[in-house]
Amino acid sequence: MASKKMGMMMVVMAAIVVGRSVVAIELCGMSEAELNECKPAVNKESPTTPSQLCCNALEHADFNCLCGYKTSPWLGSFGIDPTLAVGLPTKCGLPNPPTC
């Protein structure tokens, strides 16, 4: 079930282009812009330190929702390292980071 959720997350994380319009998305309490702000910090090839905007976005994210995507095979295909993703709250110094 988690694999299906992760696949859905990856599809949702990508901008949905219909004709010439782009549909804004939200996932687990984070907007598309907030998700994109965190992407460099979870890039499996060359991760960066999470930006302050990424950390701010994580303050209101639904971690139970995000943890559901941890084991998805889709993450790797989008260049996202699940271990780095799970570690973002700790890197941002957020209280009570998730344990997923």
N, C-alpha and C positions, 0 to 999 in steps of 0.2 A: 504494500500500500504506500509506503514511503517513497518508493521509486516512482509511482504514478504521481504523487504529490510533487516530487522534484521535477519531473518532466513538465508538469503543469506550471511550476514556478519558472522554469527556463523559458517556456513559451510565453508566459506572461511578462517576464523580465524584458524580453525583446519587444521593441516597438511593433505594434500591429499596424501594418500599412494596408490601407484599403483605398485603392485608387490613389488619390493625391493627399489624402488626409491621414494623420497619425493619431491614434487613439492613446490617450494618457492611461497609464495603469497604476495600480496600487497593489502591494503584496505584503501581507503580514504587518500592516500598519505603516509601511514605507512607500513613498511615491517612487515613480520611475527615476526621477532626478536623484533622490536619496540613494536608491539602489546603485545607480551609476556612480555616485560619489564614493561609494564603498568598494566598487569593483577593483580599482588599482591595488587595494590592500589585500585582496584575496586572489590575485593573479598568480597562478602556479609557476609561471615562468620568471617573473621578476616583481615580487610583491613589494609594496611601499608601506610606509607608516600610514595608518588611517588618518585621514584629514579630520579637522575639527568638525566640518560639515557632516562627515560620515558618523562621527561619534555622537553628534547632536541628534542625528536621525535615529541612531540605535537606542537613544534614551526612550523613545516611544514605540519601538518595534515590539511585535508580539513574538517573543523568543520560542514559545511552545510551537507556534506556527512555523517559524524558521527552522527549528530543530527537526521538524518533520521532513525536511529536504536534505538532511545531512548525508544520507546514504545513496542518494540518487546517482545513477551513472551519467546523467545529463550534465552534471556540474563540470566534469572534466572536459566535456566537449565544448563548453563555453569558456574554458580557461580558468575556471574557478577551483581553488583547492579547498575542499570541505574542512580540513583541519585548520587552515588559516581563517576560514569564515567563522568557525566555532570560537576561535580565539579572539575575535574582534572586540567583544565586550570587555574582556580583561585588558587588552591593549589600550582601550579607551578609558580604562579606570572606572567602569560602571560598577555600582554596587550590585551584589548578588548576580554575578554572571551565570548564564544557564549551564547546566551540566548535561549536555546531550551527546 
